[in-house]
């Protein structure tokens, strides 16, 4: 199975963490409970930023930066 796009709006957080484990730091830095949450199989970045009232563009940029620097 090919690696998904980190910018896929339908990408579940569990898959994000699986393919790019370093992205968990972005969640932990903001005290988000998504990393390790059982609902991460169903929730997306869109769901997470809405729940925590974050700017999606800025958060996705942080995720991309972590993914690139830790590959």
CHARMM-style PDB file with segment names, atoms N, HN, CA, C and O in Angstrom:
ATOM      1  N   UNK     1       0.849  -1.179   0.000  1.00  0.00      PROA
ATOM      2  CA  UNK     1       0.000   0.000   0.000  1.00  0.00      PROA
ATOM      3  C   UNK     1       0.892   1.240   0.000  1.00  0.00      PROA
ATOM      4  O   UNK     1       1.813   1.335   0.812  1.00  0.00      PROA
ATOM      5  N   UNK     2       0.631   2.196  -0.904  1.00  0.00      PROA
ATOM      6  HN  UNK     2      -0.117   2.119  -1.563  1.00  0.00      PROA
ATOM      7  CA  UNK     2       1.450   3.402  -0.967  1.00  0.00      PROA
ATOM      8  C   UNK     2       1.198   4.315   0.234  1.00  0.00      PROA
ATOM      9  O   UNK     2       0.129   4.297   0.844  1.00  0.00      PROA
ATOM     10  N   UNK     3       2.205   5.099   0.545  1.00  0.00      PROA
ATOM     11  HN  UNK     3       3.073   5.113   0.049  1.00  0.00      PROA
ATOM     12  CA  UNK     3       2.090   6.054   1.639  1.00  0.00      PROA
ATOM     13  C   UNK     3       1.085   7.136   1.260  1.00  0.00      PROA
ATOM     14  O   UNK     3       1.143   7.668   0.151  1.00  0.00      PROA
ATOM     15  N   UNK     4       0.166   7.469   2.164  1.00  0.00      PROA
ATOM     16  HN  UNK     4       0.120   7.037   3.065  1.00  0.00      PROA
ATOM     17  CA  UNK     4      -0.820   8.507   1.843  1.00  0.00      PROA
ATOM     18  C   UNK     4      -0.176   9.894   1.835  1.00  0.00      PROA
ATOM     19  O   UNK     4       0.981  10.059   2.223  1.00  0.00      PROA
ATOM     20  N   UNK     5      -0.926  10.860   1.398  1.00  0.00      PROA
ATOM     21  HN  UNK     5      -1.866  10.727   1.083  1.00  0.00      PROA
ATOM     22  CA  UNK     5      -0.474  12.249   1.445  1.00  0.00      PROA
ATOM     23  C   UNK     5      -0.724  12.802   2.838  1.00  0.00      PROA
ATOM     24  O   UNK     5      -1.798  12.609   3.407  1.00  0.00      PROA
ATOM     25  N   UNK     6       0.260  13.482   3.380  1.00  0.00      PROA
ATOM     26  HN  UNK     6       1.133  13.639   2.918  1.00  0.00      PROA
ATOM     27  CA  UNK     6       0.103  14.081   4.709  1.00  0.00      PROA
ATOM     28  C   UNK     6      -0.977  15.166   4.698  1.00  0.00      PROA
ATOM     29  O   UNK     6      -1.520  15.502   5.750  1.00  0.00      PROA
ATOM     30  N   UNK     7      -1.292  15.712   3.530  1.00  0.00      PROA
ATOM     31  HN  UNK     7      -0.851  15.439   2.675  1.00  0.00      PROA
ATOM     32  CA  UNK     7      -2.306  16.752   3.405  1.00  0.00      PROA
ATOM     33  C   UNK     7      -3.694  16.229   3.051  1.00  0.00      PROA
ATOM     34  O   UNK     7      -4.613  17.018   2.832  1.00  0.00      PROA
ATOM     35  N   UNK     8      -3.855  14.913   2.992  1.00  0.00      PROA
ATOM     36  HN  UNK     8      -3.108  14.272   3.169  1.00  0.00      PROA
ATOM     37  CA  UNK     8      -5.162  14.325   2.687  1.00  0.00      PROA
ATOM     38  C   UNK     8      -6.147  14.714   3.788  1.00  0.00      PROA
ATOM     39  O   UNK     8      -5.926  14.366   4.948  1.00  0.00      PROA
ATOM     40  N   UNK     9      -7.226  15.427   3.461  1.00  0.00      PROA
ATOM     41  HN  UNK     9      -7.405  15.710   2.519  1.00  0.00      PROA
ATOM     42  CA  UNK     9      -8.173  15.855   4.492  1.00  0.00      PROA
ATOM     43  C   UNK     9      -8.915  14.696   5.154  1.00  0.00      PROA
ATOM     44  O   UNK     9      -9.459  14.858   6.246  1.00  0.00      PROA
ATOM     45  N   UNK    10      -8.943  13.532   4.507  1.00  0.00      PROA
ATOM     46  HN  UNK    10      -8.501  13.401   3.620  1.00  0.00      PROA
ATOM     47  CA  UNK    10      -9.635  12.373   5.061  1.00  0.00      PROA
ATOM     48  C   UNK    10      -8.702  11.410   5.796  1.00  0.00      PROA
ATOM     49  O   UNK    10      -9.138  10.347   6.237  1.00  0.00      PROA
ATOM     50  N   UNK    11      -7.435  11.766   5.931  1.00  0.00      PROA
ATOM     51  HN  UNK    11      -7.081  12.630   5.573  1.00  0.00      PROA
ATOM     52  CA  UNK    11      -6.457  10.900   6.575  1.00  0.00      PROA
ATOM     53  C   UNK    11      -6.737  10.820   8.077  1.00  0.00      PROA
ATOM     54  O   UNK    11      -6.686  11.838   8.766  1.00  0.00      PROA
ATOM     55  N   UNK    12      -7.030   9.624   8.592  1.00  0.00      PROA
ATOM     56  HN  UNK    12      -7.071   8.796   8.032  1.00  0.00      PROA
ATOM     57  CA  UNK    12      -7.243   9.494  10.034  1.00  0.00      PROA
ATOM     58  C   UNK    12      -5.946   9.794  10.802  1.00  0.00      PROA
ATOM     59  O   UNK    12      -4.849   9.509  10.324  1.00  0.00      PROA
ATOM     60  N   UNK    13      -6.093  10.360  11.971  1.00  0.00      PROA
ATOM     61  HN  UNK    13      -6.985  10.591  12.359  1.00  0.00      PROA
ATOM     62  CA  UNK    13      -4.923  10.698  12.781  1.00  0.00      PROA
ATOM     63  C   UNK    13      -4.070   9.471  13.080  1.00  0.00      PROA
ATOM     64  O   UNK    13      -2.844   9.574  13.119  1.00  0.00      PROA
ATOM     65  N   UNK    14      -4.686   8.319  13.290  1.00  0.00      PROA
ATOM     66  HN  UNK    14      -5.682   8.235  13.258  1.00  0.00      PROA
ATOM     67  CA  UNK    14      -3.913   7.101  13.572  1.00  0.00      PROA
ATOM     68  C   UNK    14      -2.957   6.791  12.429  1.00  0.00      PROA
ATOM     69  O   UNK    14      -1.825   6.371  12.665  1.00  0.00      PROA
ATOM     70  N   UNK    15      -3.401   6.993  11.199  1.00  0.00      PROA
ATOM     71  HN  UNK    15      -4.321   7.334  11.007  1.00  0.00      PROA
ATOM     72  CA  UNK    15      -2.522   6.762  10.047  1.00  0.00      PROA
ATOM     73  C   UNK    15      -1.453   7.835   9.947  1.00  0.00      PROA
ATOM     74  O   UNK    15      -0.315   7.550   9.575  1.00  0.00      PROA
ATOM     75  N   UNK    16      -1.815   9.062  10.277  1.00  0.00      PROA
ATOM     76  HN  UNK    16      -2.740   9.293  10.579  1.00  0.00      PROA
ATOM     77  CA  UNK    16      -0.834  10.142  10.307  1.00  0.00      PROA
ATOM     78  C   UNK    16       0.301   9.777  11.266  1.00  0.00      PROA
ATOM     79  O   UNK    16       1.478   9.885  10.920  1.00  0.00      PROA
ATOM     80  N   UNK    17      -0.064   9.346  12.465  1.00  0.00      PROA
ATOM     81  HN  UNK    17      -1.020   9.257  12.746  1.00  0.00      PROA
ATOM     82  CA  UNK    17       0.937   8.975  13.471  1.00  0.00      PROA
ATOM     83  C   UNK    17       1.735   7.739  13.050  1.00  0.00      PROA
ATOM     84  O   UNK    17       2.919   7.631  13.370  1.00  0.00      PROA
ATOM     85  N   UNK    18       1.108   6.821  12.347  1.00  0.00      PROA
ATOM     86  HN  UNK    18       0.146   6.908  12.088  1.00  0.00      PROA
ATOM     87  CA  UNK    18       1.790   5.612  11.900  1.00  0.00      PROA
ATOM     88  C   UNK    18       2.856   5.940  10.854  1.00  0.00      PROA
ATOM     89  O   UNK    18       3.996   5.486  10.952  1.00  0.00      PROA
ATOM     90  N   UNK    19       2.472   6.731   9.858  1.00  0.00      PROA
ATOM     91  HN  UNK    19       1.546   7.100   9.779  1.00  0.00      PROA
ATOM     92  CA  UNK    19       3.389   7.030   8.760  1.00  0.00      PROA
ATOM     93  C   UNK    19       4.406   8.118   9.113  1.00  0.00      PROA
ATOM     94  O   UNK    19       5.520   8.123   8.590  1.00  0.00      PROA
ATOM     95  N   UNK    20       4.025   9.031   9.993  1.00  0.00      PROA
ATOM     96  HN  UNK    20       3.119   9.027  10.418  1.00  0.00      PROA
ATOM     97  CA  UNK    20       4.904  10.134  10.400  1.00  0.00      PROA
ATOM     98  C   UNK    20       4.855  10.275  11.921  1.00  0.00      PROA
ATOM     99  O   UNK    20       4.231  11.208  12.426  1.00  0.00      PROA
ATOM    100  N   UNK    21       5.495   9.376  12.657  1.00  0.00      PROA
ATOM    101  HN  UNK    21       6.002   8.618  12.247  1.00  0.00      PROA
ATOM    102  CA  UNK    21       5.411   9.386  14.120  1.00  0.00      PROA
ATOM    103  C   UNK    21       5.818  10.714  14.756  1.00  0.00      PROA
ATOM    104  O   UNK    21       5.281  11.086  15.800  1.00  0.00      PROA
ATOM    105  N   UNK    22       6.747  11.422  14.150  1.00  0.00      PROA
ATOM    106  HN  UNK    22       7.183  11.119  13.302  1.00  0.00      PROA
ATOM    107  CA  UNK    22       7.213  12.691  14.722  1.00  0.00      PROA
ATOM    108  C   UNK    22       6.110  13.748  14.765  1.00  0.00      PROA
ATOM    109  O   UNK    22       6.216  14.713  15.522  1.00  0.00      PROA
ATOM    110  N   UNK    23       5.059  13.586  13.970  1.00  0.00      PROA
ATOM    111  HN  UNK    23       4.973  12.802  13.355  1.00  0.00      PROA
ATOM    112  CA  UNK    23       3.979  14.572  13.976  1.00  0.00      PROA
ATOM    113  C   UNK    23       3.244  14.587  15.313  1.00  0.00      PROA
ATOM    114  O   UNK    23       2.554  15.555  15.632  1.00  0.00      PROA
ATOM    115  N   UNK    24       3.385  13.541  16.076  1.00  0.00      PROA
ATOM    116  HN  UNK    24       3.946  12.755  15.816  1.00  0.00      PROA
ATOM    117  CA  UNK    24       2.777  13.516  17.414  1.00  0.00      PROA
ATOM    118  C   UNK    24       3.256  14.662  18.276  1.00  0.00      PROA
ATOM    119  O   UNK    24       2.531  15.117  19.161  1.00  0.00      PROA
ATOM    120  N   UNK    25       4.474  15.139  18.030  1.00  0.00      PROA
ATOM    121  HN  UNK    25       5.063  14.770  17.311  1.00  0.00      PROA
ATOM    122  CA  UNK    25       5.015  16.264  18.800  1.00  0.00      PROA
ATOM    123  C   UNK    25       4.158  17.517  18.647  1.00  0.00      PROA
ATOM    124  O   UNK    25       3.985  18.267  19.607  1.00  0.00      PROA
ATOM    125  N   UNK    26       3.626  17.749  17.457  1.00  0.00      PROA
ATOM    126  HN  UNK    26       3.767  17.139  16.677  1.00  0.00      PROA
ATOM    127  CA  UNK    26       2.785  18.934  17.232  1.00  0.00      PROA
ATOM    128  C   UNK    26       1.549  18.886  18.123  1.00  0.00      PROA
ATOM    129  O   UNK    26       1.095  19.918  18.616  1.00  0.00      PROA
ATOM    130  N   UNK    27       1.014  17.708  18.325  1.00  0.00      PROA
ATOM    131  HN  UNK    27       1.383  16.869  17.924  1.00  0.00      PROA
ATOM    132  CA  UNK    27      -0.170  17.556  19.168  1.00  0.00      PROA
ATOM    133  C   UNK    27       0.204  17.714  20.645  1.00  0.00      PROA
ATOM    134  O   UNK    27      -0.496  18.385  21.404  1.00  0.00      PROA
ATOM    135  N   UNK    28       1.298  17.097  21.034  1.00  0.00      PROA
ATOM    136  HN  UNK    28       1.866  16.552  20.418  1.00  0.00      PROA
ATOM    137  CA  UNK    28       1.729  17.169  22.428  1.00  0.00      PROA
ATOM    138  C   UNK    28       2.153  18.582  22.816  1.00  0.00      PROA
ATOM    139  O   UNK    28       1.913  19.011  23.944  1.00  0.00      PROA
ATOM    140  N   UNK    29       2.780  19.307  21.895  1.00  0.00      PROA
ATOM    141  HN  UNK    29       2.976  18.958  20.978  1.00  0.00      PROA
ATOM    142  CA  UNK    29       3.186  20.695  22.159  1.00  0.00      PROA
ATOM    143  C   UNK    29       1.989  21.561  22.530  1.00  0.00      PROA
ATOM    144  O   UNK    29       2.108  22.497  23.321  1.00  0.00      PROA
ATOM    145  N   UNK    30       0.860  21.247  21.962  1.00  0.00      PROA
ATOM    146  HN  UNK    30       0.764  20.487  21.320  1.00  0.00      PROA
ATOM    147  CA  UNK    30      -0.358  22.035  22.185  1.00  0.00      PROA
ATOM    148  C   UNK    30      -1.290  21.396  23.209  1.00  0.00      PROA
ATOM    149  O   UNK    30      -2.439  21.808  23.369  1.00  0.00      PROA
ATOM    150  N   UNK    31      -0.769  20.376  23.901  1.00  0.00      PROA
ATOM    151  HN  UNK    31       0.164  20.042  23.771  1.00  0.00      PROA
ATOM    152  CA  UNK    31      -1.532  19.661  24.933  1.00  0.00      PROA
ATOM    153  C   UNK    31      -2.826  19.064  24.383  1.00  0.00      PROA
ATOM    154  O   UNK    31      -3.844  18.992  25.072  1.00  0.00      PROA
ATOM    155  N   UNK    32      -2.755  18.639  23.114  1.00  0.00      PROA
ATOM    156  HN  UNK    32      -1.928  18.698  22.555  1.00  0.00      PROA
ATOM    157  CA  UNK    32      -3.885  17.969  22.481  1.00  0.00      PROA
ATOM    158  C   UNK    32      -3.812  16.492  22.856  1.00  0.00      PROA
ATOM    159  O   UNK    32      -2.726  15.912  22.882  1.00  0.00      PROA
ATOM    160  N   UNK    33      -4.927  15.899  23.139  1.00  0.00      PROA
ATOM    161  HN  UNK    33      -5.809  16.370  23.118  1.00  0.00      PROA
ATOM    162  CA  UNK    33      -4.976  14.513  23.602  1.00  0.00      PROA
ATOM    163  C   UNK    33      -5.147  13.504  22.470  1.00  0.00      PROA
ATOM    164  O   UNK    33      -5.451  12.339  22.728  1.00  0.00      PROA
ATOM    165  N   UNK    34      -4.959  13.925  21.240  1.00  0.00      PROA
ATOM    166  HN  UNK    34      -4.712  14.871  21.031  1.00  0.00      PROA
ATOM    167  CA  UNK    34      -5.188  13.071  20.073  1.00  0.00      PROA
ATOM    168  C   UNK    34      -4.188  11.926  19.966  1.00  0.00      PROA
ATOM    169  O   UNK    34      -4.550  10.815  19.578  1.00  0.00      PROA
ATOM    170  N   UNK    35      -2.948  12.191  20.307  1.00  0.00      PROA
ATOM    171  HN  UNK    35      -2.654  13.093  20.622  1.00  0.00      PROA
ATOM    172  CA  UNK    35      -1.902  11.178  20.202  1.00  0.00      PROA
ATOM    173  C   UNK    35      -2.166  10.110  21.258  1.00  0.00      PROA
ATOM    174  O   UNK    35      -2.015  10.357  22.455  1.00  0.00      PROA
ATOM    175  N   UNK    36      -2.561   8.923  20.808  1.00  0.00      PROA
ATOM    176  HN  UNK    36      -2.684   8.722  19.836  1.00  0.00      PROA
ATOM    177  CA  UNK    36      -2.901   7.836  21.723  1.00  0.00      PROA
ATOM    178  C   UNK    36      -4.388   7.702  22.013  1.00  0.00      PROA
ATOM    179  O   UNK    36      -4.804   6.768  22.698  1.00  0.00      PROA
ATOM    180  N   UNK    37      -5.182   8.615  21.505  1.00  0.00      PROA
ATOM    181  HN  UNK    37      -4.844   9.374  20.948  1.00  0.00      PROA
ATOM    182  CA  UNK    37      -6.625   8.560  21.728  1.00  0.00      PROA
ATOM    183  C   UNK    37      -7.235   7.434  20.890  1.00  0.00      PROA
ATOM    184  O   UNK    37      -6.861   7.267  19.729  1.00  0.00      PROA
ATOM    185  N   UNK    38      -8.166   6.661  21.455  1.00  0.00      PROA
ATOM    186  HN  UNK    38      -8.470   6.797  22.398  1.00  0.00      PROA
ATOM    187  CA  UNK    38      -8.787   5.584  20.681  1.00  0.00      PROA
ATOM    188  C   UNK    38      -9.606   6.097  19.488  1.00  0.00      PROA
ATOM    189  O   UNK    38      -9.867   5.336  18.556  1.00  0.00      PROA
ATOM    190  N   UNK    39     -10.008   7.349  19.500  1.00  0.00      PROA
ATOM    191  HN  UNK    39      -9.796   7.967  20.257  1.00  0.00      PROA
ATOM    192  CA  UNK    39     -10.786   7.903  18.397  1.00  0.00      PROA
ATOM    193  C   UNK    39      -9.901   8.398  17.255  1.00  0.00      PROA
ATOM    194  O   UNK    39     -10.410   8.864  16.235  1.00  0.00      PROA
ATOM    195  N   UNK    40      -8.582   8.302  17.417  1.00  0.00      PROA
ATOM    196  HN  UNK    40      -8.168   7.924  18.245  1.00  0.00      PROA
ATOM    197  CA  UNK    40      -7.680   8.760  16.357  1.00  0.00      PROA
ATOM    198  C   UNK    40      -7.843   7.932  15.080  1.00  0.00      PROA
ATOM    199  O   UNK    40      -7.392   8.355  14.015  1.00  0.00      PROA
ATOM    200  N   UNK    41      -8.469   6.781  15.167  1.00  0.00      PROA
ATOM    201  HN  UNK    41      -8.836   6.438  16.032  1.00  0.00      PROA
ATOM    202  CA  UNK    41      -8.743   5.979  13.963  1.00  0.00      PROA
ATOM    203  C   UNK    41      -9.840   6.600  13.114  1.00  0.00      PROA
ATOM    204  O   UNK    41      -9.981   6.286  11.932  1.00  0.00      PROA
ATOM    205  N   UNK    42     -10.616   7.486  13.729  1.00  0.00      PROA
ATOM    206  HN  UNK    42     -10.502   7.741  14.689  1.00  0.00      PROA
ATOM    207  CA  UNK    42     -11.771   8.071  13.047  1.00  0.00      PROA
ATOM    208  C   UNK    42     -11.613   9.566  12.795  1.00  0.00      PROA
ATOM    209  O   UNK    42     -12.151  10.091  11.820  1.00  0.00      PROA
ATOM    210  N   UNK    43     -10.881  10.253  13.662  1.00  0.00      PROA
ATOM    211  HN  UNK    43     -10.443   9.827  14.454  1.00  0.00      PROA
ATOM    212  CA  UNK    43     -10.741  11.707  13.550  1.00  0.00      PROA
ATOM    213  C   UNK    43      -9.613  12.086  12.599  1.00  0.00      PROA
ATOM    214  O   UNK    43      -8.645  11.345  12.428  1.00  0.00      PROA
ATOM    215  N   UNK    44      -9.758  13.240  11.993  1.00  0.00      PROA
ATOM    216  HN  UNK    44     -10.544  13.842  12.132  1.00  0.00      PROA
ATOM    217  CA  UNK    44      -8.778  13.775  11.057  1.00  0.00      PROA
ATOM    218  C   UNK    44      -8.168  15.049  11.646  1.00  0.00      PROA
ATOM    219  O   UNK    44      -8.567  15.504  12.718  1.00  0.00      PROA
ATOM    220  N   UNK    45      -7.212  15.607  10.941  1.00  0.00      PROA
ATOM    221  HN  UNK    45      -6.888  15.238  10.070  1.00  0.00      PROA
ATOM    222  CA  UNK    45      -6.636  16.887  11.362  1.00  0.00      PROA
ATOM    223  C   UNK    45      -7.734  17.942  11.417  1.00  0.00      PROA
ATOM    224  O   UNK    45      -7.750  18.777  12.322  1.00  0.00      PROA
ATOM    225  N   UNK    46      -8.638  17.908  10.468  1.00  0.00      PROA
ATOM    226  HN  UNK    46      -8.625  17.230   9.733  1.00  0.00      PROA
ATOM    227  CA  UNK    46      -9.743  18.866  10.449  1.00  0.00      PROA
ATOM    228  C   UNK    46     -10.554  18.778  11.733  1.00  0.00      PROA
ATOM    229  O   UNK    46     -10.898  19.804  12.321  1.00  0.00      PROA
ATOM    230  N   UNK    47     -10.862  17.564  12.174  1.00  0.00      PROA
ATOM    231  HN  UNK    47     -10.583  16.731  11.696  1.00  0.00      PROA
ATOM    232  CA  UNK    47     -11.611  17.372  13.417  1.00  0.00      PROA
ATOM    233  C   UNK    47     -10.823  17.909  14.611  1.00  0.00      PROA
ATOM    234  O   UNK    47     -11.376  18.575  15.487  1.00  0.00      PROA
ATOM    235  N   UNK    48      -9.530  17.611  14.633  1.00  0.00      PROA
ATOM    236  HN  UNK    48      -9.080  17.070  13.922  1.00  0.00      PROA
ATOM    237  CA  UNK    48      -8.687  18.004  15.766  1.00  0.00      PROA
ATOM    238  C   UNK    48      -8.551  19.519  15.882  1.00  0.00      PROA
ATOM    239  O   UNK    48      -8.692  20.076  16.971  1.00  0.00      PROA
ATOM    240  N   UNK    49      -8.277  20.186  14.763  1.00  0.00      PROA
ATOM    241  HN  UNK    49      -8.162  19.734  13.879  1.00  0.00      PROA
ATOM    242  CA  UNK    49      -8.113  21.639  14.841  1.00  0.00      PROA
ATOM    243  C   UNK    49      -9.430  22.328  15.177  1.00  0.00      PROA
ATOM    244  O   UNK    49      -9.435  23.371  15.831  1.00  0.00      PROA
ATOM    245  N   UNK    50     -10.541  21.756  14.738  1.00  0.00      PROA
ATOM    246  HN  UNK    50     -10.537  20.908  14.207  1.00  0.00      PROA
ATOM    247  CA  UNK    50     -11.848  22.320  15.097  1.00  0.00      PROA
ATOM    248  C   UNK    50     -12.089  22.163  16.599  1.00  0.00      PROA
ATOM    249  O   UNK    50     -12.544  23.095  17.263  1.00  0.00      PROA
ATOM    250  N   UNK    51     -11.785  20.991  17.121  1.00  0.00      PROA
ATOM    251  HN  UNK    51     -11.416  20.234  16.581  1.00  0.00      PROA
ATOM    252  CA  UNK    51     -12.001  20.725  18.553  1.00  0.00      PROA
ATOM    253  C   UNK    51     -11.148  21.633  19.433  1.00  0.00      PROA
ATOM    254  O   UNK    51     -11.604  22.104  20.475  1.00  0.00      PROA
ATOM    255  N   UNK    52      -9.912  21.875  19.011  1.00  0.00      PROA
ATOM    256  HN  UNK    52      -9.542  21.492  18.164  1.00  0.00      PROA
ATOM    257  CA  UNK    52      -8.985  22.674  19.815  1.00  0.00      PROA
ATOM    258  C   UNK    52      -8.888  24.127  19.355  1.00  0.00      PROA
ATOM    259  O   UNK    52      -8.053  24.882  19.851  1.00  0.00      PROA
ATOM    260  N   UNK    53      -9.739  24.517  18.412  1.00  0.00      PROA
ATOM    261  HN  UNK    53     -10.418  23.903  18.009  1.00  0.00      PROA
ATOM    262  CA  UNK    53      -9.827  25.888  17.920  1.00  0.00      PROA
ATOM    263  C   UNK    53      -8.474  26.425  17.452  1.00  0.00      PROA
ATOM    264  O   UNK    53      -8.030  27.490  17.881  1.00  0.00      PROA
ATOM    265  N   UNK    54      -7.829  25.665  16.564  1.00  0.00      PROA
ATOM    266  HN  UNK    54      -8.189  24.800  16.216  1.00  0.00      PROA
ATOM    267  CA  UNK    54      -6.531  26.039  16.003  1.00  0.00      PROA
ATOM    268  C   UNK    54      -6.683  26.419  14.535  1.00  0.00      PROA
ATOM    269  O   UNK    54      -7.647  26.029  13.877  1.00  0.00      PROA
ATOM    270  N   UNK    55      -5.731  27.176  14.040  1.00  0.00      PROA
ATOM    271  HN  UNK    55      -4.947  27.493  14.575  1.00  0.00      PROA
ATOM    272  CA  UNK    55      -5.695  27.521  12.615  1.00  0.00      PROA
ATOM    273  C   UNK    55      -5.165  26.311  11.852  1.00  0.00      PROA
ATOM    274  O   UNK    55      -4.035  25.874  12.072  1.00  0.00      PROA
ATOM    275  N   UNK    56      -5.988  25.776  10.959  1.00  0.00      PROA
ATOM    276  HN  UNK    56      -6.906  26.131  10.781  1.00  0.00      PROA
ATOM    277  CA  UNK    56      -5.614  24.546  10.250  1.00  0.00      PROA
ATOM    278  C   UNK    56      -4.358  24.723   9.403  1.00  0.00      PROA
ATOM    279  O   UNK    56      -3.494  23.846   9.403  1.00  0.00      PROA
ATOM    280  N   UNK    57      -4.238  25.828   8.689  1.00  0.00      PROA
ATOM    281  HN  UNK    57      -4.939  26.540   8.690  1.00  0.00      PROA
ATOM    282  CA  UNK    57      -3.068  26.034   7.823  1.00  0.00      PROA
ATOM    283  C   UNK    57      -1.770  26.031   8.617  1.00  0.00      PROA
ATOM    284  O   UNK    57      -0.790  25.406   8.211  1.00  0.00      PROA
ATOM    285  N   UNK    58      -1.764  26.722   9.737  1.00  0.00      PROA
ATOM    286  HN  UNK    58      -2.561  27.230  10.067  1.00  0.00      PROA
ATOM    287  CA  UNK    58      -0.562  26.779  10.580  1.00  0.00      PROA
ATOM    288  C   UNK    58      -0.234  25.407  11.169  1.00  0.00      PROA
ATOM    289  O   UNK    58       0.929  25.006  11.219  1.00  0.00      PROA
ATOM    290  N   UNK    59      -1.255  24.705  11.608  1.00  0.00      PROA
ATOM    291  HN  UNK    59      -2.200  25.031  11.567  1.00  0.00      PROA
ATOM    292  CA  UNK    59      -1.032  23.393  12.209  1.00  0.00      PROA
ATOM    293  C   UNK    59      -0.521  22.404  11.167  1.00  0.00      PROA
ATOM    294  O   UNK    59       0.398  21.632  11.441  1.00  0.00      PROA
ATOM    295  N   UNK    60      -1.113  22.423   9.972  1.00  0.00      PROA
ATOM    296  HN  UNK    60      -1.859  23.051   9.749  1.00  0.00      PROA
ATOM    297  CA  UNK    60      -0.647  21.525   8.910  1.00  0.00      PROA
ATOM    298  C   UNK    60       0.798  21.847   8.505  1.00  0.00      PROA
ATOM    299  O   UNK    60       1.568  20.942   8.185  1.00  0.00      PROA
ATOM    300  N   UNK    61       1.159  23.115   8.518  1.00  0.00      PROA
ATOM    301  HN  UNK    61       0.533  23.850   8.777  1.00  0.00      PROA
ATOM    302  CA  UNK    61       2.542  23.491   8.204  1.00  0.00      PROA
ATOM    303  C   UNK    61       3.487  22.896   9.245  1.00  0.00      PROA
ATOM    304  O   UNK    61       4.567  22.418   8.899  1.00  0.00      PROA
ATOM    305  N   UNK    62       3.094  22.921  10.501  1.00  0.00      PROA
ATOM    306  HN  UNK    62       2.217  23.309  10.783  1.00  0.00      PROA
ATOM    307  CA  UNK    62       3.920  22.321  11.562  1.00  0.00      PROA
ATOM    308  C   UNK    62       4.029  20.813  11.351  1.00  0.00      PROA
ATOM    309  O   UNK    62       5.110  20.250  11.519  1.00  0.00      PROA
ATOM    310  N   UNK    63       2.950  20.158  10.992  1.00  0.00      PROA
ATOM    311  HN  UNK    63       2.071  20.616  10.855  1.00  0.00      PROA
ATOM    312  CA  UNK    63       2.978  18.719  10.740  1.00  0.00      PROA
ATOM    313  C   UNK    63       3.923  18.386   9.590  1.00  0.00      PROA
ATOM    314  O   UNK    63       4.728  17.460   9.690  1.00  0.00      PROA
ATOM    315  N   UNK    64       3.823  19.142   8.499  1.00  0.00      PROA
ATOM    316  HN  UNK    64       3.168  19.894   8.418  1.00  0.00      PROA
ATOM    317  CA  UNK    64       4.697  18.910   7.352  1.00  0.00      PROA
ATOM    318  C   UNK    64       6.164  19.106   7.728  1.00  0.00      PROA
ATOM    319  O   UNK    64       7.027  18.335   7.310  1.00  0.00      PROA
ATOM    320  N   UNK    65       6.441  20.142   8.519  1.00  0.00      PROA
ATOM    321  HN  UNK    65       5.740  20.769   8.859  1.00  0.00      PROA
ATOM    322  CA  UNK    65       7.809  20.408   8.946  1.00  0.00      PROA
ATOM    323  C   UNK    65       8.351  19.251   9.773  1.00  0.00      PROA
ATOM    324  O   UNK    65       9.479  18.810   9.553  1.00  0.00      PROA
ATOM    325  N   UNK    66       7.570  18.760  10.713  1.00  0.00      PROA
ATOM    326  HN  UNK    66       6.654  19.119  10.892  1.00  0.00      PROA
ATOM    327  CA  UNK    66       8.000  17.621  11.545  1.00  0.00      PROA
ATOM    328  C   UNK    66       8.194  16.369  10.703  1.00  0.00      PROA
ATOM    329  O   UNK    66       9.146  15.617  10.914  1.00  0.00      PROA
ATOM    330  N   UNK    67       7.304  16.146   9.759  1.00  0.00      PROA
ATOM    331  HN  UNK    67       6.532  16.757   9.588  1.00  0.00      PROA
ATOM    332  CA  UNK    67       7.413  14.955   8.907  1.00  0.00      PROA
ATOM    333  C   UNK    67       8.652  15.010   8.046  1.00  0.00      PROA
ATOM    334  O   UNK    67       9.319  13.993   7.855  1.00  0.00      PROA
ATOM    335  N   UNK    68       8.974  16.182   7.520  1.00  0.00      PROA
ATOM    336  HN  UNK    68       8.432  17.008   7.675  1.00  0.00      PROA
ATOM    337  CA  UNK    68      10.141  16.317   6.641  1.00  0.00      PROA
ATOM    338  C   UNK    68      11.468  16.228   7.390  1.00  0.00      PROA
ATOM    339  O   UNK    68      12.434  15.657   6.884  1.00  0.00      PROA
ATOM    340  N   UNK    69      11.510  16.784   8.577  1.00  0.00      PROA
ATOM    341  HN  UNK    69      10.725  17.247   8.988  1.00  0.00      PROA
ATOM    342  CA  UNK    69      12.772  16.809   9.323  1.00  0.00      PROA
ATOM    343  C   UNK    69      13.055  15.488  10.031  1.00  0.00      PROA
ATOM    344  O   UNK    69      14.162  15.266  10.521  1.00  0.00      PROA
ATOM    345  N   UNK    70      12.060  14.619  10.083  1.00  0.00      PROA
ATOM    346  HN  UNK    70      11.161  14.800   9.685  1.00  0.00      PROA
ATOM    347  CA  UNK    70      12.220  13.350  10.801  1.00  0.00      PROA
ATOM    348  C   UNK    70      11.946  12.142   9.905  1.00  0.00      PROA
ATOM    349  O   UNK    70      11.407  11.139  10.373  1.00  0.00      PROA
ATOM    350  N   UNK    71      12.307  12.227   8.632  1.00  0.00      PROA
ATOM    351  HN  UNK    71      12.745  13.042   8.252  1.00  0.00      PROA
ATOM    352  CA  UNK    71      12.095  11.085   7.737  1.00  0.00      PROA
ATOM    353  C   UNK    71      13.356  10.271   7.601  1.00  0.00      PROA
ATOM    354  OT1 UNK    71      13.370   9.269   6.886  1.00  0.00      PROA
TER     355      UNK     71
END
